[in-house]
Amino acid sequence: MSADAATSKGIPGAGRGSLTVLLLASTLGVMGGATIAPVIEVIRQALDVGGTEAGLVLTSHSLAIAMVSPLVGRATDRFGVRLPLAAGLVVYGLGGGAGLVIDSYPVLFASRLVLGVGTAAVFTCSTAALLSLYRGEMRDKVMGWRTAATTAGGFAYPIAAGALGNHSWHAPFAIYLIGLPLSIATLVALPKTAPASGTGAKPKKERGGAVRLLRGHPLVLGLCGLWVASTGLMMVLAVSLPRRLDQLGIHDTLVVALYGIVLSSGAASLIGLTYAKLTARFGYAVLMRCAVGAWTAGLLLFAVAGHWGPLLLVPVLTGVGSGIMMPTLTVLVDRATPADQRGTATSLQATALFGGQFGSPLVFGPLIDATSIATGALVAAAGTAGVLVALFRLQEPAPPSDDVVAGERDPREAPVGEQP
């Protein structure tokens, strides 16, 4: 089914142009740290800072995303996705591209926080737009395509940054400027009648914020908790794999990058492209168990493997898990949320996702330093195994109830406290 044909299951105007812009915007979230990762050591030396300070350049934007996302979500619920997304892309481009001309660590750190603000808007608005523009089976397809696009960006941007980094450590920051023309494309391509909240706005006093949403819909809290646990536990592999390969005698940074990125991104992309068929055949609950099972197997293999050969399976297993879990959690959170709070729910996912990424090194870093990489991986595997056991209590969610004709009341708009 083409994107244009999908408009029958979305609002009018949700055609190929809208989908292309939103998929491109979806790739930008992974650029935050990945774009400058190949030159972070050069930046550290050029600015004469320590390893911790250099690490914060990579992760500070995640903290900003986690803190700002709820505010972005409320703005999205109130104004729709088109204008906040366009504004966020401008902030993203300027905050990220500022590194082209910065030679001071404090200024660079501040620019990364600005980048995080823009990323929060881009992640929240692009996700909310995809969820509101496409419905039913087409929504599953689009979520799968989004995963494929995101993982492809996670491969392409670091490679491009590595090539530009051969000229200067400033050059990779130019990649962030893609946000500026994409903001113009957003204003042109996205339909003006595409608010994230759908139809039938409620009075302001009934809207509430993130706390009201979580209190009224505890399933959203549980799913966001799963986001935190998943990203936090899997960051152990992302951070420790290069170090483990170094211990096994693989020192070439390009080989290390390709080792982790190509296999993981390739696996996740393949899952994303077939995601709609997988959900139709197996259902969400079974797929989530498969994803966490793959993560657990990957962590256990990472902990015990003593040769680089078996470690090839680790990024494949993590890619399979991520390719399943990313679209599944996104769709399930949206299903559990009233349509007029879609932006807030999406922003909570951003807070959980990037908060888990930011917090993981703070938890597992000291543990690994005090013990070993294998111990850290085993502890993370115990965590994912616990999640897997909990998921066996999860029943298959009810069929989607939001495949309504534009202009009709969204059946998910139940009173606060009533479970969807």
ChimeraX attribute file (.defattr): number of C-alpha atoms within 10 A of each C-alpha:
attribute: neighborCount
match mode: 1-to-1
recipient: residues
	/A:1	7
	/A:2	9
	/A:3	17
	/A:4	15
	/A:5	13
	/A:6	22
	/A:7	18
	/A:8	16
	/A:9	20
	/A:10	24
	/A:11	21
	/A:12	15
	/A:13	18
	/A:14	26
	/A:15	21
	/A:16	16
	/A:17	17
	/A:18	22
	/A:19	23
	/A:20	15
	/A:21	19
	/A:22	25
	/A:23	21
	/A:24	17
	/A:25	26
	/A:26	25
	/A:27	22
	/A:28	24
	/A:29	24
	/A:30	19
	/A:31	22
	/A:32	22
	/A:33	20
	/A:34	20
	/A:35	28
	/A:36	26
	/A:37	21
	/A:38	24
	/A:39	21
	/A:40	20
	/A:41	16
	/A:42	17
	/A:43	20
	/A:44	18
	/A:45	12
	/A:46	13
	/A:47	13
	/A:48	13
	/A:49	13
	/A:50	11
	/A:51	12
	/A:52	9
	/A:53	15
	/A:54	21
	/A:55	15
	/A:56	16
	/A:57	24
	/A:58	19
	/A:59	20
	/A:60	22
	/A:61	28
	/A:62	30
	/A:63	20
	/A:64	23
	/A:65	30
	/A:66	24
	/A:67	21
	/A:68	21
	/A:69	32
	/A:70	26
	/A:71	17
	/A:72	29
	/A:73	30
	/A:74	22
	/A:75	19
	/A:76	30
	/A:77	25
	/A:78	18
	/A:79	15
	/A:80	23
	/A:81	33
	/A:82	24
	/A:83	19
	/A:84	22
	/A:85	30
	/A:86	25
	/A:87	19
	/A:88	26
	/A:89	32
	/A:90	23
	/A:91	24
	/A:92	32
	/A:93	25
	/A:94	21
	/A:95	25
	/A:96	31
	/A:97	25
	/A:98	21
	/A:99	23
	/A:100	17
	/A:101	11
	/A:102	14
	/A:103	13
	/A:104	12
	/A:105	18
	/A:106	12
	/A:107	13
	/A:108	20
	/A:109	20
	/A:110	15
	/A:111	23
	/A:112	28
	/A:113	22
	/A:114	23
	/A:115	29
	/A:116	30
	/A:117	26
	/A:118	32
	/A:119	35
	/A:120	32
	/A:121	32
	/A:122	32
	/A:123	27
	/A:124	32
	/A:125	35
	/A:126	26
	/A:127	28
	/A:128	29
	/A:129	27
	/A:130	24
	/A:131	27
	/A:132	24
	/A:133	27
	/A:134	26
	/A:135	23
	/A:136	17
	/A:137	16
	/A:138	21
	/A:139	22
	/A:140	24
	/A:141	22
	/A:142	25
	/A:143	25
	/A:144	27
	/A:145	23
	/A:146	28
	/A:147	29
	/A:148	27
	/A:149	23
	/A:150	26
	/A:151	27
	/A:152	19
	/A:153	22
	/A:154	22
	/A:155	24
	/A:156	18
	/A:157	21
	/A:158	25
	/A:159	19
	/A:160	14
	/A:161	24
	/A:162	20
	/A:163	14
	/A:164	19
	/A:165	19
	/A:166	12
	/A:167	10
	/A:168	13
	/A:169	21
	/A:170	21
	/A:171	20
	/A:172	27
	/A:173	21
	/A:174	18
	/A:175	21
	/A:176	24
	/A:177	19
	/A:178	19
	/A:179	28
	/A:180	19
	/A:181	13
	/A:182	20
	/A:183	26
	/A:184	14
	/A:185	17
	/A:186	23
	/A:187	17
	/A:188	14
	/A:189	20
	/A:190	24
	/A:191	19
	/A:192	13
	/A:193	15
	/A:194	23
	/A:195	25
	/A:196	32
	/A:197	26
	/A:198	25
	/A:199	17
	/A:200	13
	/A:201	16
	/A:202	12
	/A:203	8
	/A:204	8
	/A:205	6
	/A:206	12
	/A:207	19
	/A:208	13
	/A:209	16
	/A:210	20
	/A:211	12
	/A:212	13
	/A:213	21
	/A:214	18
	/A:215	13
	/A:216	17
	/A:217	20
	/A:218	14
	/A:219	18
	/A:220	23
	/A:221	21
	/A:222	13
	/A:223	19
	/A:224	24
	/A:225	15
	/A:226	19
	/A:227	26
	/A:228	22
	/A:229	21
	/A:230	25
	/A:231	20
	/A:232	26
	/A:233	29
	/A:234	24
	/A:235	20
	/A:236	24
	/A:237	25
	/A:238	14
	/A:239	14
	/A:240	19
	/A:241	21
	/A:242	20
	/A:243	15
	/A:244	20
	/A:245	19
	/A:246	14
	/A:247	13
	/A:248	12
	/A:249	10
	/A:250	14
	/A:251	13
	/A:252	11
	/A:253	12
	/A:254	11
	/A:255	13
	/A:256	16
	/A:257	18
	/A:258	15
	/A:259	19
	/A:260	22
	/A:261	23
	/A:262	19
	/A:263	21
	/A:264	26
	/A:265	29
	/A:266	20
	/A:267	22
	/A:268	31
	/A:269	26
	/A:270	18
	/A:271	23
	/A:272	30
	/A:273	20
	/A:274	17
	/A:275	26
	/A:276	21
	/A:277	16
	/A:278	17
	/A:279	18
	/A:280	11
	/A:281	11
	/A:282	11
	/A:283	17
	/A:284	23
	/A:285	18
	/A:286	17
	/A:287	19
	/A:288	22
	/A:289	21
	/A:290	17
	/A:291	22
	/A:292	27
	/A:293	21
	/A:294	21
	/A:295	30
	/A:296	28
	/A:297	18
	/A:298	25
	/A:299	28
	/A:300	19
	/A:301	21
	/A:302	27
	/A:303	22
	/A:304	14
	/A:305	14
	/A:306	14
	/A:307	13
	/A:308	16
	/A:309	9
	/A:310	12
	/A:311	21
	/A:312	17
	/A:313	17
	/A:314	25
	/A:315	27
	/A:316	23
	/A:317	25
	/A:318	28
	/A:319	29
	/A:320	25
	/A:321	28
	/A:322	29
	/A:323	30
	/A:324	27
	/A:325	24
	/A:326	21
	/A:327	23
	/A:328	22
	/A:329	19
	/A:330	20
	/A:331	19
	/A:332	16
	/A:333	21
	/A:334	23
	/A:335	22
	/A:336	20
	/A:337	25
	/A:338	23
	/A:339	27
	/A:340	25
	/A:341	28
	/A:342	30
	/A:343	37
	/A:344	30
	/A:345	32
	/A:346	30
	/A:347	31
	/A:348	29
	/A:349	29
	/A:350	30
	/A:351	26
	/A:352	27
	/A:353	24
	/A:354	26
	/A:355	21
	/A:356	25
	/A:357	25
	/A:358	23
	/A:359	19
	/A:360	20
	/A:361	19
	/A:362	11
	/A:363	14
	/A:364	22
	/A:365	18
	/A:366	12
	/A:367	15
	/A:368	18
	/A:369	11
	/A:370	11
	/A:371	11
	/A:372	14
	/A:373	22
	/A:374	19
	/A:375	17
	/A:376	25
	/A:377	26
	/A:378	19
	/A:379	20
	/A:380	26
	/A:381	26
	/A:382	16
	/A:383	16
	/A:384	23
	/A:385	17
	/A:386	13
	/A:387	18
	/A:388	19
	/A:389	13
	/A:390	11
	/A:391	15
	/A:392	12
	/A:393	9
	/A:394	13
	/A:395	11
	/A:396	11
	/A:397	13
	/A:398	8
	/A:399	9
	/A:400	14
	/A:401	13
	/A:402	20
	/A:403	15
	/A:404	15
	/A:405	12
	/A:406	14
	/A:407	10
	/A:408	10
	/A:409	15
	/A:410	20
	/A:411	13
	/A:412	19
	/A:413	19
	/A:414	13
	/A:415	11
	/A:416	15
	/A:417	13
	/A:418	10
	/A:419	13
	/A:420	18
